[in-house]
Amino acid sequence: MDTKIIIGAVIAVIAILGIGAYALGGGNTQHAPDELVTCVAAHGEEPEFGFDPMHGWGYHDSGTDPLIQSTVFKRTANNTIVGDLATDYTVSSDFKVYTVNIRNDVNFTDGSHLTAKDIAFSYNKTKQLGEGADLSSLSNVTATNDTTVVFTLNKSDSTFINKLTDVGIVPAATYNEDSYGQNPIGSGPYKLAQWDKGQQFILERNPDYYGPEPYFKKITNLFLDPDAAFAAVKNKDVDIAEVPVSYANETVEGYHLEYFDSIDVRGISLPTQNDTGKKIGDDNLTYGNNVTADPAIREALSIGINRQALVDGALNGYGNVSYNGVAGQLPWAFETTYKDGNVSGAKAVLAAAGWNDTNGDGIVEKNGHPASFSIYYNSKASERQAIAVAVAEQAKDIGINITPVGGSWDDMDPIKFQQPIVWGFGSADPMAIQHQYDSRFAAKGYDNPEILNDSAVDTLIDSAMGQELNSSYPTWSQAAKQANTHFPYLWIGTMDYTYFVSDSLDISNSTHLIYPHGGDIWGNIYDWKRIETNSTQK
């Protein structure tokens, strides 16, 4: 597409958006040095229910900073959990009761005082709604006084401390489920000043925030698709924009590319059960796939596919190979012994299981059924499409026919337990392993979509949850390792998050947080600042 047309289109888009906070002039956005204009998706797409943590705002697998609200705990750059509202805590010996003491100097932006009752309300409400944070092990939360809150669990769970980073705290006295998302009251570093649905939101610094004061007094975040986001960079309309890895080799004067490795791994579910017409789960969906249910198919794909070629191609080189779905930065990571890209080995696995090309069409068959199936992907995610297409091409070499199919999650939901799907996972909480592999979680929401059923995995998970958290990591590794003996996913690799950043902006690379599924570019917003130049000084 012609560059002038792209730039003209984005100018028109921004004009339509009515972003009056800054003026376009000569192709450059003019705004004060302590004002920030961004186009990032650190909390996913525009929130359907607004900025309401009870409906998942600010939650993205690993306690991302909700900005508007405070959390009980938060994460540091080295993934250590430290207090936000919390001052200290204790855990019972059976890991069923967590008692947290909180600070007594925090007010909401409406002037009301934040107490333990607000924390109890926020967690109980989130548990009731069942959105966002995984609170499946939580029984109830009570405030014993203004500064002490007690979390009582329904089972031993040493990972629960991770959930105390996941929920933004709202005021119990005034919370309204129907209106809070549009007019949120919080106690975080910023407060919502404006939300133009489908266009942008504007945050302003909270003058009463109890923590370190951010450099930027105002943040305007635009909702733009990837092409428009890159065009906004080229037109110098934003300070920072998240872009797909397909743009990572582009250069734009006045900007530099920042990329951060992540624990956000891409993998393709391979249903482990046969399709017998049986149904499963709360939605009563049919499960199973008569091709991928054969262990030889799953193993052949895992050893035959060349992951480095996939990372180099589908992810443009911005990622790291993963053989088992556990990112190397995590303390329960483990090595996988097999080597991939072994086409002859993959063919031998298939032949030994009775899969042979009897008609010379290049596709193996067994009992008259060809090794043929579809892989579905979210059509809004360009890297998932690229992965599906590239895997399909490589699979031909080992005699498996795969058809990539794009669609929305509404399209994929009814078939997610029958058809392979390109998924994204990535959490700093080892409980993710339970959601991926535990047979007792199979077909609950998006959990265990491959319907893996291995009691040894379940037993290891139970054992890990009853151990002190740091001591439990080897057991979590064993659980994931045991699950991977079944090849329930075709793991591909972790993906980097890529951003074009204005040369006038310092986003403090040394303090950025670990990037979970969905990313969290704002996790270290307190450390961002403008680099003073002649063009930024006033």
C-alpha positions as CSV (number, residue, x, y, z in Angstrom):
1,M,0.0,0.0,0.0
2,D,1.2,3.5,-0.8
3,T,2.8,5.2,2.2
4,K,1.1,8.5,1.5
5,I,-2.3,6.7,1.5
6,I,-1.5,4.9,4.8
7,I,-0.4,8.1,6.5
8,G,-3.4,10.0,5.1
9,A,-5.7,7.3,6.4
10,V,-4.4,7.4,9.9
11,I,-4.6,11.2,10.0
12,A,-8.3,10.8,9.0
13,V,-8.8,8.1,11.7
14,I,-7.2,10.2,14.4
15,A,-9.2,13.3,13.4
16,I,-12.4,11.3,13.5
17,L,-11.4,10.0,17.0
18,G,-11.6,13.6,18.2
19,I,-8.3,13.4,20.1
20,G,-8.3,17.0,21.1
21,A,-5.6,16.6,23.7
22,Y,-2.9,17.2,21.1
23,A,-2.8,18.8,17.7
24,L,-1.5,17.5,14.4
25,G,1.0,19.8,12.8
26,G,3.4,19.1,9.9
27,G,3.0,15.3,10.5
28,N,4.2,15.5,14.1
29,T,2.2,15.2,17.3
30,Q,2.8,18.1,19.7
31,H,2.2,17.4,23.4
32,A,3.8,18.4,26.6
33,P,6.9,16.3,27.6
34,D,5.1,14.9,30.7
35,E,2.2,13.7,28.5
36,L,2.3,10.3,26.8
37,V,0.5,9.1,23.7
38,T,0.5,5.3,23.2
39,C,-1.0,2.6,21.2
40,V,-0.4,-0.6,23.2
41,A,-2.5,-3.6,24.2
42,A,-0.9,-4.3,27.6
43,H,-4.3,-5.4,29.0
44,G,-5.6,-7.0,25.8
45,E,-8.2,-5.4,23.6
46,E,-10.5,-2.6,24.7
47,P,-12.3,-3.9,27.8
48,E,-15.9,-5.0,27.0
49,F,-17.0,-4.1,30.6
50,G,-14.8,-1.1,31.0
51,F,-12.1,-0.7,33.6
52,D,-13.6,-3.1,36.1
53,P,-11.3,-5.6,37.7
54,M,-14.3,-7.7,38.7
55,H,-14.8,-8.3,35.0
56,G,-11.1,-8.9,34.4
57,W,-9.6,-5.5,33.7
58,G,-5.9,-5.5,34.5
59,Y,-5.7,-9.3,34.7
60,H,-3.6,-11.1,32.1
61,D,-2.3,-14.4,33.6
62,S,0.3,-12.9,35.8
63,G,-1.0,-9.9,37.8
64,T,-0.5,-7.1,35.3
65,D,-0.8,-3.6,36.8
66,P,-4.3,-2.3,36.4
67,L,-3.0,1.3,36.7
68,I,-6.3,2.7,38.0
69,Q,-6.6,0.3,41.0
70,S,-4.2,-1.0,43.6
71,T,-3.6,-4.7,44.2
72,V,-2.7,-6.6,47.4
73,F,0.7,-7.7,46.0
74,K,2.6,-6.9,42.8
75,R,5.6,-8.2,40.9
76,T,9.1,-6.8,40.5
77,A,11.4,-7.0,37.5
78,N,12.9,-10.3,38.8
79,N,9.4,-11.7,39.3
80,T,9.5,-11.4,43.1
81,I,6.2,-10.8,44.8
82,V,6.2,-7.8,47.0
83,G,3.5,-5.8,48.8
84,D,1.4,-3.1,47.1
85,L,-1.4,-2.7,49.7
86,A,0.0,-5.5,51.8
87,T,2.6,-4.9,54.5
88,D,3.1,-8.6,55.5
89,Y,1.3,-11.9,55.5
90,T,1.2,-15.4,57.0
91,V,0.2,-18.7,55.6
92,S,-1.2,-21.7,57.5
93,S,0.9,-24.9,57.5
94,D,-1.7,-26.6,55.3
95,F,-1.7,-23.7,52.8
96,K,-5.5,-23.2,53.2
97,V,-5.5,-19.8,55.1
98,Y,-3.7,-16.7,54.0
99,T,-3.8,-13.7,56.5
100,V,-2.7,-10.4,55.0
101,N,-2.1,-7.1,56.8
102,I,-2.4,-3.9,54.7
103,R,-1.3,-0.3,55.0
104,N,-3.7,2.2,56.6
105,D,-2.9,5.3,54.5
106,V,-4.6,4.7,51.2
107,N,-7.6,6.5,49.9
108,F,-9.7,5.9,46.8
109,T,-10.0,8.7,44.3
110,D,-13.5,9.6,45.7
111,G,-11.8,10.4,49.0
112,S,-13.1,7.3,50.9
113,H,-10.6,5.3,52.9
114,L,-9.5,1.9,51.6
115,T,-9.8,-0.9,54.2
116,A,-9.7,-4.7,54.4
117,K,-13.4,-4.7,53.8
118,D,-12.8,-3.4,50.2
119,I,-10.3,-6.2,49.6
120,A,-12.7,-8.8,50.9
121,F,-15.5,-7.5,48.8
122,S,-13.3,-7.3,45.6
123,Y,-12.2,-10.9,45.9
124,N,-15.6,-12.3,46.8
125,K,-17.2,-10.4,43.9
126,T,-14.5,-11.6,41.5
127,K,-15.0,-15.2,42.7
128,Q,-18.8,-14.8,42.3
129,L,-18.5,-13.5,38.7
130,G,-15.9,-16.0,37.7
131,E,-14.1,-13.7,35.3
132,G,-10.4,-12.9,35.1
133,A,-8.4,-14.3,38.0
134,D,-8.5,-18.0,38.7
135,L,-10.0,-18.1,42.2
136,S,-11.2,-21.7,42.0
137,S,-9.4,-22.7,45.2
138,L,-10.9,-19.7,47.1
139,S,-13.7,-20.4,49.6
140,N,-14.3,-16.9,51.1
141,V,-12.6,-13.7,52.2
142,T,-13.3,-11.9,55.4
143,A,-12.0,-8.7,57.0
144,T,-11.2,-9.2,60.7
145,N,-10.5,-5.4,61.1
146,D,-9.7,-2.4,58.9
147,T,-6.2,-3.6,58.2
148,T,-6.4,-7.4,58.3
149,V,-8.0,-9.7,55.6
150,V,-8.2,-13.5,55.7
151,F,-8.4,-15.6,52.6
152,T,-9.8,-19.1,53.3
153,L,-9.3,-21.8,50.6
154,N,-11.2,-25.0,49.9
155,K,-8.0,-27.0,49.3
156,S,-4.3,-26.7,49.9
157,D,-2.8,-24.2,47.4
158,S,0.7,-22.9,47.9
159,T,0.4,-21.0,44.6
160,F,-2.4,-18.8,45.9
161,I,-0.1,-15.9,46.7
162,N,0.1,-15.4,43.0
163,K,-3.7,-14.7,42.9
164,L,-3.1,-11.8,45.3
165,T,-1.5,-9.9,42.5
166,D,-4.4,-10.5,40.1
167,V,-7.4,-8.4,41.3
168,G,-7.6,-4.6,41.4
169,I,-9.4,-3.4,44.5
170,V,-12.7,-1.4,44.3
171,P,-14.7,0.4,47.0
172,A,-17.3,-1.9,48.5
173,A,-19.6,0.9,49.6
174,T,-20.1,2.4,46.1
175,Y,-19.3,-0.4,43.6
176,N,-22.0,-0.8,41.0
177,E,-21.6,-3.6,38.6
178,D,-23.5,-1.8,35.8
179,S,-21.7,1.5,36.0
180,Y,-18.3,1.0,37.6
181,G,-16.5,0.1,34.4
182,Q,-17.3,3.5,32.8
183,N,-16.5,5.5,36.0
184,P,-14.0,3.5,38.0
185,I,-12.9,4.6,41.4
186,G,-9.5,3.3,42.4
187,S,-6.4,4.0,44.4
188,G,-3.7,3.3,41.8
189,P,-1.2,5.7,40.2
190,Y,-3.7,6.9,37.6
191,K,-7.4,7.7,37.3
192,L,-9.6,7.5,34.3
193,A,-10.3,11.0,32.8
194,Q,-12.0,10.0,29.6
195,W,-13.0,6.9,27.6
196,D,-14.2,7.3,24.0
197,K,-15.4,3.8,23.2
198,G,-13.7,2.3,20.2
199,Q,-11.2,5.2,20.0
200,Q,-9.1,5.9,23.1
201,F,-8.9,6.3,26.8
202,I,-7.1,9.0,28.8
203,L,-5.6,8.5,32.2
204,E,-4.5,11.3,34.5
205,R,-2.0,11.0,37.4
206,N,-3.6,10.4,40.8
207,P,-2.3,13.2,43.1
208,D,-3.2,11.2,46.2
209,Y,-1.4,8.0,45.2
210,Y,0.6,6.5,48.1
211,G,3.4,5.1,45.9
212,P,6.1,6.7,43.8
213,E,4.8,9.4,41.5
214,P,5.0,8.5,37.8
215,Y,6.8,11.0,35.6
216,F,3.9,11.2,33.1
217,K,0.9,13.2,34.3
218,K,-1.3,12.1,31.4
219,I,-1.5,9.0,29.2
220,T,-3.6,8.8,26.1
221,N,-3.9,5.3,24.7
222,L,-5.4,4.8,21.2
223,F,-7.3,1.8,20.0
224,L,-5.8,1.1,16.6
225,D,-5.4,-2.1,14.5
226,P,-1.8,-3.1,13.8
227,D,-1.6,-1.4,10.4
228,A,-3.0,1.8,11.7
229,A,-0.6,1.6,14.8
230,F,2.4,1.4,12.5
231,A,1.1,4.2,10.4
232,A,0.8,6.3,13.5
233,V,4.4,5.7,14.2
234,K,5.4,6.7,10.7
235,N,3.4,9.9,11.2
236,K,4.9,10.5,14.6
237,D,1.5,10.6,16.2
238,V,2.4,8.3,19.2
239,D,5.3,8.0,21.6
240,I,5.1,4.2,21.6
241,A,3.2,1.6,19.6
242,E,3.0,-2.2,20.0
243,V,3.3,-3.8,16.6
244,P,3.3,-7.4,15.3
245,V,6.6,-9.0,14.8
246,S,6.0,-8.8,11.0
247,Y,6.9,-5.1,11.3
248,A,10.0,-5.6,13.4
249,N,12.5,-5.2,10.6
250,E,11.1,-1.8,9.6
251,T,12.9,1.4,10.4
252,V,11.3,4.8,11.2
253,E,13.3,8.0,11.8
254,G,13.0,9.2,15.3
255,Y,12.0,5.8,16.7
256,H,13.8,2.7,17.7
257,L,12.6,-0.9,18.1
258,E,12.4,-2.4,21.6
259,Y,11.7,-6.1,21.9
260,F,11.2,-8.1,25.1
261,D,11.3,-11.8,25.4
262,S,8.3,-13.3,27.2
263,I,6.9,-16.3,28.8
264,D,4.0,-16.1,26.3
265,V,4.2,-19.4,24.4
266,R,2.4,-20.6,21.3
267,G,1.2,-24.1,21.0
268,I,-1.3,-26.2,19.1
269,S,-3.7,-28.4,21.1
270,L,-3.9,-32.0,19.8
271,P,-7.0,-33.7,21.1
272,T,-5.9,-36.9,22.8
273,Q,-9.3,-38.7,22.8
274,N,-11.3,-40.2,19.9
275,D,-14.4,-38.6,18.7
276,T,-17.2,-41.0,19.7
277,G,-19.9,-38.4,19.7
278,K,-19.8,-38.0,23.5
279,K,-20.1,-34.6,25.0
280,I,-18.3,-32.9,27.9
281,G,-18.2,-29.7,30.0
282,D,-20.7,-27.1,31.1
283,D,-21.5,-26.3,27.5
284,N,-22.0,-29.9,26.6
285,L,-19.7,-29.9,23.6
286,T,-18.5,-32.8,21.5
287,Y,-14.9,-33.8,22.1
288,G,-12.2,-35.8,20.5
289,N,-10.4,-36.1,17.1
290,N,-10.0,-39.5,15.4
291,V,-6.6,-38.5,13.8
292,T,-4.8,-36.6,16.6
293,A,-6.1,-39.2,19.2
294,D,-3.4,-41.6,17.8
295,P,-0.3,-40.9,19.9
296,A,1.9,-41.6,16.8
297,I,0.4,-38.6,15.0
298,R,1.1,-36.3,18.0
299,E,4.7,-37.7,18.4
300,A,5.5,-37.5,14.7
301,L,4.5,-33.8,14.6
302,S,6.5,-33.0,17.7
303,I,9.7,-34.6,16.5
304,G,9.2,-33.8,12.8
305,I,8.5,-30.1,12.9
306,N,11.4,-27.7,12.8
307,R,10.6,-25.2,15.5
308,Q,13.6,-22.9,14.8
309,A,12.4,-22.5,11.2
310,L,8.9,-21.6,12.5
311,V,10.3,-19.0,14.9
312,D,12.5,-17.6,12.2
313,G,9.6,-17.4,9.7
314,A,6.3,-17.1,11.5
315,L,7.7,-15.0,14.3
316,N,10.2,-13.2,12.1
317,G,13.0,-14.4,14.4
318,Y,11.5,-12.6,17.5
319,G,11.0,-15.6,19.8
320,N,12.5,-18.7,21.3
321,V,11.9,-22.3,20.6
322,S,9.8,-24.2,23.2
323,Y,9.5,-28.0,23.2
324,N,7.3,-28.3,26.3
325,G,5.3,-25.1,26.8
326,V,7.3,-23.9,29.9
327,A,9.3,-20.8,29.2
328,G,13.0,-21.0,30.2
329,Q,12.7,-18.0,32.6
330,L,10.3,-19.8,34.9
331,P,11.7,-21.7,37.9
332,W,9.8,-24.9,37.0
333,A,11.4,-25.0,33.5
334,F,12.9,-28.3,32.4
335,E,14.9,-29.6,29.4
336,T,13.3,-31.8,26.8
337,T,15.5,-34.6,25.5
338,Y,14.2,-35.2,21.9
339,K,15.4,-33.2,18.9
340,D,13.0,-31.8,16.3
341,G,13.2,-31.4,12.6
342,N,13.7,-35.2,12.4
343,V,11.5,-36.0,9.3
344,S,12.8,-39.5,8.9
345,G,12.2,-40.3,12.5
346,A,8.7,-38.9,12.3
347,K,7.9,-41.1,9.3
348,A,9.3,-44.1,11.2
349,V,7.0,-43.4,14.2
350,L,4.0,-43.2,11.8
351,A,4.9,-46.4,9.9
352,A,5.4,-48.3,13.2
353,A,1.9,-47.3,14.2
354,G,0.4,-48.5,10.9
355,W,0.3,-45.1,9.1
356,N,1.4,-45.6,5.5
357,D,1.0,-43.9,2.1
358,T,-0.8,-46.7,0.2
359,N,-2.1,-44.6,-2.7
360,G,1.0,-42.5,-3.4
361,D,-0.6,-39.1,-2.7
362,G,1.9,-38.2,-0.1
363,I,-0.5,-38.5,2.8
364,V,-0.3,-41.5,5.1
365,E,-3.5,-43.5,6.0
366,K,-4.5,-46.0,8.6
367,N,-7.4,-48.3,8.2
368,G,-8.5,-46.3,5.2
369,H,-8.5,-43.0,7.0
370,P,-6.0,-40.3,5.9
371,A,-3.9,-38.3,8.4
372,S,-5.8,-35.2,7.6
373,F,-7.2,-32.5,9.9
374,S,-7.6,-28.7,10.3
375,I,-5.8,-26.3,12.6
376,Y,-7.8,-23.3,13.7
377,Y,-6.4,-19.9,14.7
378,N,-7.7,-16.5,15.8
379,S,-7.7,-14.5,12.5
380,K,-7.0,-11.3,14.5
381,A,-3.6,-12.7,15.5
382,S,-1.2,-12.6,12.5
383,E,1.4,-14.7,14.2
384,R,-1.1,-17.5,14.9
385,Q,-2.0,-17.5,11.3
386,A,1.6,-17.6,10.3
387,I,2.2,-20.5,12.7
388,A,-0.7,-22.5,11.4
389,V,0.3,-22.0,7.7
390,A,3.9,-22.9,8.4
391,V,3.1,-26.0,10.4
392,A,0.8,-27.2,7.6
393,E,3.6,-26.8,5.1
394,Q,6.1,-28.7,7.2
395,A,3.6,-31.4,8.0
396,K,3.4,-32.4,4.4
397,D,7.0,-33.6,4.6
398,I,6.0,-36.3,7.1
399,G,2.8,-37.3,5.3
400,I,0.3,-35.3,7.3
401,N,-2.3,-33.1,5.6
402,I,-3.3,-30.0,7.6
403,T,-5.7,-27.3,6.6
404,P,-5.3,-23.9,8.4
405,V,-8.6,-22.2,9.2
406,G,-9.0,-18.7,10.5
407,G,-11.9,-17.5,12.6
408,S,-13.1,-15.7,15.6
409,W,-13.3,-17.2,19.1
410,D,-17.0,-17.4,18.6
411,D,-16.3,-19.7,15.7
412,M,-13.8,-21.8,17.6
413,D,-15.6,-22.1,20.9
414,P,-18.0,-24.9,19.8
415,I,-15.2,-27.0,18.4
416,K,-12.3,-26.3,20.8
417,F,-12.3,-29.8,22.2
418,Q,-12.5,-31.5,18.8
419,Q,-10.1,-29.5,16.6
420,P,-6.5,-28.5,17.0
421,I,-6.2,-24.8,17.8
422,V,-3.3,-22.4,18.0
423,W,-3.3,-21.2,21.7
424,G,-1.3,-18.7,23.7
425,F,-0.2,-19.5,27.2
426,G,2.1,-17.7,29.6
427,S,1.8,-17.2,33.3
428,A,4.2,-16.7,36.2
429,D,1.9,-18.8,38.3
430,P,2.6,-22.6,38.1
431,M,-1.1,-23.2,38.4
432,A,-1.2,-22.8,34.6
433,I,0.0,-26.4,34.5
434,Q,-3.2,-27.6,36.1
435,H,-5.3,-25.6,33.7
436,Q,-3.4,-27.2,30.7
437,Y,-3.2,-30.8,31.8
438,D,-5.3,-31.7,34.9
439,S,-8.1,-34.2,33.9
440,R,-10.4,-32.8,36.6
441,F,-10.2,-29.4,34.8
442,A,-10.8,-30.9,31.3
443,A,-13.3,-28.8,29.2
444,K,-13.9,-26.3,32.0
445,G,-13.9,-23.0,30.0
446,Y,-10.6,-23.2,28.0
447,D,-8.9,-25.6,30.4
448,N,-7.3,-28.8,29.1
449,P,-8.9,-28.6,25.7
450,E,-6.9,-31.7,24.5
451,I,-8.8,-33.7,27.2
452,L,-5.7,-35.3,28.6
453,N,-6.5,-37.9,31.1
454,D,-3.4,-39.0,33.2
455,S,-3.9,-39.7,36.9
456,A,-0.1,-39.4,37.4
457,V,-0.2,-35.8,36.3
458,D,-3.2,-35.1,38.6
459,T,-1.4,-36.7,41.6
460,L,1.8,-34.6,41.0
461,I,-0.3,-31.4,40.7
462,D,-2.0,-32.2,44.1
463,S,1.4,-32.9,45.6
464,A,2.9,-29.6,44.4
465,M,0.0,-27.5,45.7
466,G,0.6,-28.9,49.2
467,Q,4.3,-28.0,49.2
468,E,5.9,-24.7,50.1
469,L,5.9,-22.6,46.9
470,N,9.6,-22.4,46.1
471,S,10.1,-26.1,47.1
472,S,7.2,-27.1,44.9
473,Y,8.7,-26.0,41.6
474,P,10.5,-29.4,40.9
475,T,7.1,-31.2,41.4
476,W,5.4,-28.8,39.0
477,S,8.2,-29.6,36.5
478,Q,7.5,-33.3,37.0
479,A,3.8,-32.8,36.3
480,A,4.5,-30.9,33.1
481,K,7.1,-33.4,32.0
482,Q,4.7,-36.3,32.6
483,A,2.0,-34.6,30.7
484,N,4.3,-33.9,27.7
485,T,5.0,-37.7,27.4
486,H,1.6,-37.8,25.7
487,F,2.5,-34.9,23.3
488,P,-0.9,-33.2,24.0
489,Y,0.3,-30.0,22.4
490,L,2.6,-29.2,19.5
491,W,4.6,-26.6,21.3
492,I,6.2,-24.0,19.0
493,G,7.9,-21.2,21.0
494,T,7.7,-18.1,23.1
495,M,7.1,-14.8,21.2
496,D,8.8,-11.5,21.8
497,Y,6.8,-8.3,22.3
498,T,7.8,-5.6,19.8
499,Y,7.4,-1.9,20.1
500,F,8.4,1.2,18.2
501,V,9.5,3.7,20.9
502,S,10.2,7.4,20.3
503,D,13.8,8.3,20.7
504,S,12.7,10.9,23.3
505,L,11.2,8.2,25.5
506,D,13.0,6.1,28.1
507,I,10.9,3.1,29.1
508,S,13.5,1.8,31.5
509,N,14.5,-1.6,30.0
510,S,16.3,-2.6,33.1
511,T,13.1,-2.6,35.2
512,H,10.5,-4.0,32.9
513,L,8.5,-6.9,34.3
514,I,8.4,-10.4,33.0
515,Y,6.0,-10.5,30.0
516,P,3.1,-12.9,30.5
517,H,0.5,-13.9,27.9
518,G,-0.9,-10.6,26.7
519,G,2.2,-8.6,27.9
520,D,2.4,-5.8,30.3
521,I,4.4,-2.8,28.9
522,W,3.1,-0.5,31.6
523,G,4.3,-2.7,34.5
524,N,7.2,-0.4,35.2
525,I,5.4,2.9,34.2
526,Y,6.8,4.5,37.4
527,D,10.3,4.4,35.8
528,W,9.4,5.8,32.4
529,K,10.5,9.3,31.6
530,R,11.1,11.7,28.8
531,I,14.7,12.2,27.6
532,E,15.1,16.0,27.5
533,T,16.1,17.3,24.1
534,N,15.8,20.7,22.4
535,S,12.5,19.5,20.9
536,T,11.0,18.4,24.1
537,Q,12.1,21.2,26.4
538,K,9.7,24.1,27.0
